[in-house]
Amino acid sequence: MSAVGFLRRKLQLLQPRTGVRSRPLSSALALCRIPPANNAISSTALKLCVHSLKKIIPFLYHKRGDKNNYGMWKRWLIEQFEADYNEVDRFLRASLDSDQYVGFAKLVRRYASVHIGWADAGLLITIAKIRNLIVHERTDLHRHVVIPTHAVADGLKLCKERLMNPPRAVPTFQRTVEVISIHDTLSRVLKIIEERDYSQFPVYGDKRFRSLLTENGVTRWLARYVSQSVFPLVLDDIPVSQVLQNEEERKNHQFVRNDMRVDDVTALFAKQALLEAVLVTASGDETESLVGIATRWDILHLS
């Protein structure tokens, strides 16, 4: 049997064990083919084939290019899983100023109670159970009762990234905010609603924030006016300051700093049923310029 035929046979024997078909095999065999028709192979070409096989065979088994056997790959996966778990553990303890005697699951629950919008608590508690089986139920030095799947290991890594580098109010909600003056008319506000489809308007007067005018507030004011007044409504004669009287009866906005976590912004809407907009400034002070705004619509459409 020629060298090419021998290598072909070896690769074909590997295929059923891996479930990976055609493409890696074809690539390896293509490297082994040479121009002469007599099917001979030079020592240089053979070395090239061997080198290629060393790269391809681990891929056929595990799709982890530099792991040269299944045992090494398992140990690598477990070590990476434990390293990510330990990073999450250290981060939680530092964030909560907790000592080493508090269990991981309790840390996760405590962190979730502080950051109500955080969505990874359930997954991390499940991962903690897997980690305990790996660490505490090992039967010998290189044998574990469970091995995390790729999905679990990748899920833990994503949890770690979201935890340690969470999205912030800026740039997530950063935009130019349309503001209006208390001296503007109701006619102008309705025109902006029609043209730009906005429904929340921060209102300023004398360079100071006054309130948040909303589409709902405008609707309620119009309904009250029509039911109580006998005079025809002239929109150009109605100042925004008059319409704001309805809005001032309820707290429908909140200022936050630009580095607030997005999941904490989400939690504000969950906790405050009447909240219509979160207004973002550099430090959360209403005397500062607006750098962004978040509405319930924005929260619903977070990716």
C-alpha positions in Angstrom: 0.0 0.0 0.0 1.3 3.4 -0.9 1.9 6.1 1.8 -1.1 8.0 0.5 -3.3 4.9 0.7 -2.0 4.2 4.2 -2.8 7.7 5.4 -6.2 7.6 3.8 -6.9 4.3 5.6 -5.9 5.8 8.9 -8.1 8.9 8.5 -11.0 6.8 7.4 -10.7 4.6 10.5 -10.8 7.8 12.6 -13.9 9.2 11.0 -16.6 6.9 12.5 -15.3 7.7 16.0 -15.6 11.5 15.5 -18.7 12.1 13.5 -16.8 14.7 11.5 -17.0 14.1 7.8 -15.2 14.8 4.6 -13.8 18.3 5.0 -10.8 17.6 7.4 -10.2 14.3 5.6 -10.2 15.9 2.2 -7.9 18.6 3.4 -5.4 16.1 4.8 -5.5 13.9 1.7 -5.1 17.0 -0.6 -1.9 17.8 1.2 -0.6 14.2 0.6 -1.3 14.3 -3.1 1.6 15.1 -5.4 1.7 15.8 -9.2 3.3 12.4 -10.4 0.7 9.8 -11.5 2.6 6.8 -10.0 1.3 7.6 -6.5 4.8 7.8 -5.0 5.4 10.2 -2.2 8.6 12.0 -1.2 9.9 12.1 2.4 9.3 15.8 2.4 5.7 15.4 1.4 5.3 12.6 4.0 6.6 14.8 6.8 4.1 17.5 5.7 1.3 15.0 5.9 2.4 13.9 9.3 2.6 17.5 10.5 -0.9 18.1 9.1 -2.3 15.0 10.7 -1.1 16.2 14.1 -3.2 19.4 13.6 -6.2 17.6 12.1 -6.7 14.6 14.4 -7.3 16.6 17.5 -9.8 18.7 15.6 -11.5 15.5 14.5 -11.9 14.4 18.0 -12.6 17.6 19.9 -12.4 20.6 17.7 -9.8 22.0 20.2 -6.8 22.5 17.9 -4.0 22.2 20.4 -5.3 19.4 22.6 -3.5 16.2 21.6 -5.7 13.6 23.3 -9.1 13.2 25.0 -7.7 13.1 28.5 -5.7 16.3 28.1 -8.8 18.0 26.6 -10.9 16.9 29.6 -8.4 18.3 32.1 -8.1 21.5 30.1 -11.9 22.0 30.1 -12.2 21.3 33.8 -9.3 23.6 34.6 -10.8 26.4 32.6 -14.2 25.8 34.2 -12.7 26.0 37.7 -10.6 29.1 36.8 -13.8 30.9 35.6 -15.7 29.8 38.6 -13.0 31.0 41.0 -12.9 34.4 39.2 -16.7 34.8 39.7 -16.3 33.8 43.4 -13.6 36.3 44.0 -15.5 39.1 42.3 -18.7 38.4 44.3 -16.8 38.3 47.6 -15.0 41.6 46.8 -18.3 43.3 45.6 -20.2 42.2 48.8 -17.2 42.6 51.1 -17.8 39.0 52.2 -15.4 36.6 54.0 -14.4 33.2 52.7 -16.8 31.3 55.0 -19.9 32.4 53.1 -21.0 29.8 50.6 -21.1 30.5 46.8 -24.8 30.1 46.5 -25.5 32.5 49.3 -23.1 35.0 47.7 -25.1 34.7 44.4 -28.4 35.2 46.2 -27.1 38.2 48.1 -25.7 39.8 45.0 -29.0 39.2 43.2 -30.9 40.9 46.0 -28.7 44.0 45.5 -28.9 43.9 41.7 -32.5 42.9 41.1 -32.2 43.1 37.3 -29.3 40.7 37.2 -30.4 37.6 35.3 -27.6 35.1 35.9 -28.2 34.0 39.5 -30.1 30.8 38.6 -27.5 29.6 36.2 -24.6 30.3 38.6 -26.3 28.3 41.4 -26.6 25.4 39.0 -23.0 25.8 38.0 -22.0 25.7 41.6 -23.6 22.3 42.0 -21.6 21.0 39.0 -18.4 22.5 40.4 -18.9 20.8 43.8 -19.3 17.4 42.1 -16.1 18.0 40.1 -14.0 19.1 43.2 -15.5 17.1 46.1 -16.6 13.9 44.4 -13.4 13.1 42.4 -12.5 9.5 42.8 -8.8 9.8 42.0 -6.2 12.3 40.6 -7.4 12.2 37.0 -10.9 10.9 37.3 -14.0 13.0 37.8 -17.6 12.0 38.3 -18.8 14.7 35.9 -17.3 16.8 33.1 -18.9 20.1 32.2 -20.2 20.3 28.6 -19.1 23.0 26.2 -22.4 24.7 26.7 -22.0 24.8 30.5 -18.4 26.0 30.3 -19.2 28.7 27.7 -22.3 29.7 29.7 -20.1 30.2 32.8 -17.6 32.3 30.8 -20.4 34.5 29.5 -21.7 34.9 33.0 -18.3 36.0 34.2 -18.0 38.6 31.4 -21.5 40.0 32.1 -20.7 40.1 35.8 -17.3 41.7 35.6 -17.9 44.0 32.6 -21.7 44.7 32.7 -23.2 47.1 30.1 -23.7 50.6 31.5 -26.3 53.3 31.1 -23.8 55.1 28.8 -23.3 54.1 26.0 -26.4 51.8 26.1 -29.0 54.6 26.5 -26.8 57.5 25.3 -28.5 59.8 22.8 -29.5 63.4 22.1 -32.5 64.1 24.4 -35.4 66.2 23.1 -36.2 68.8 25.8 -38.9 71.4 25.9 -39.5 74.7 27.8 -42.3 75.4 30.2 -43.1 78.3 27.9 -43.6 76.0 24.9 -47.2 75.4 23.8 -49.2 72.2 23.8 -49.5 72.6 20.0 -45.7 72.3 19.7 -45.5 69.3 21.9 -48.2 67.5 19.9 -46.4 68.3 16.7 -43.2 66.7 18.0 -45.1 63.6 19.1 -46.5 63.3 15.6 -43.3 63.9 13.7 -40.8 62.1 15.9 -42.9 59.6 17.8 -41.6 60.7 21.2 -43.6 60.1 24.3 -41.5 61.6 27.1 -40.2 65.1 27.3 -37.9 66.6 30.0 -39.2 70.1 30.7 -36.8 72.9 31.6 -37.4 76.4 32.8 -34.8 79.1 33.6 -32.1 76.5 32.8 -33.5 74.2 35.6 -35.2 70.8 35.3 -38.9 71.1 36.2 -40.6 67.8 35.4 -41.1 65.1 32.8 -44.0 65.6 30.4 -45.4 62.4 29.0 -47.9 61.4 26.3 -50.1 59.9 29.0 -50.0 63.2 30.9 -51.0 65.2 27.8 -53.9 62.8 27.2 -55.2 63.0 30.7 -55.0 66.8 30.6 -56.9 67.0 27.4 -59.6 64.6 28.8 -60.0 66.7 31.9 -60.1 70.0 29.9 -62.8 68.7 27.5 -64.9 67.3 30.4 -64.7 70.5 32.5 -64.4 73.5 30.1 -67.2 75.0 28.0 -64.7 77.0 25.9 -63.2 75.7 22.7 -59.6 74.4 23.0 -56.9 76.5 21.4 -53.7 74.5 21.6 -51.5 77.5 20.8 -52.8 79.2 23.9 -52.0 76.3 26.3 -48.5 76.5 27.8 -46.6 73.4 28.9 -46.5 74.7 32.5 -50.3 74.3 32.6 -50.3 70.7 31.3 -47.5 69.8 33.8 -50.0 70.2 36.7 -51.1 66.6 36.1 -47.6 65.2 35.9 -46.5 66.8 39.2 -49.0 64.7 41.1 -46.8 61.6 40.6 -43.1 60.7 40.4 -42.6 59.5 36.9 -38.8 59.9 36.4 -35.5 59.3 38.1 -32.0 60.6 37.5 -29.1 58.1 37.4 -25.4 58.4 36.8 -23.9 57.4 33.4 -22.0 54.4 34.7 -25.0 52.7 36.3 -25.4 49.1 35.3 -28.1 48.4 32.8 -29.6 45.6 34.9 -29.9 48.1 37.7 -31.7 50.5 35.4 -34.0 47.7 34.4 -34.7 47.0 38.1 -35.8 50.6 38.6 -38.7 50.1 36.2 -39.6 46.8 37.9 -39.8 48.4 41.3 -41.6 51.6 40.3 -44.8 51.0 38.4 -45.3 54.7 37.6 -41.7 55.3 36.3 -41.8 56.4 32.7 -38.2 57.5 32.1 -34.7 57.2 33.6 -32.7 60.4 32.8 -29.0 59.9 32.6 -26.4 62.6 33.6 -22.7 62.4 34.5 -23.3 61.9 38.2 -27.0 61.5 38.4 -27.6 65.2 39.4 -30.6 66.9 37.7 -28.6 70.1 37.4 -26.2 68.5 34.9 -26.8 68.2 31.2 -28.7 65.1 30.0 -26.6 62.6 28.1 -29.2 59.9 27.6 -32.7 58.6 28.5 -34.2 55.1 29.0 -37.9 54.3 28.7 -39.9 51.2 29.2 -39.8 50.7 25.5 -36.0 50.8 25.6 -35.9 48.2 28.3 -38.3 45.8 26.5 -36.0 46.0 23.4 -32.7 45.4 25.1 -30.8 42.7 23.1 
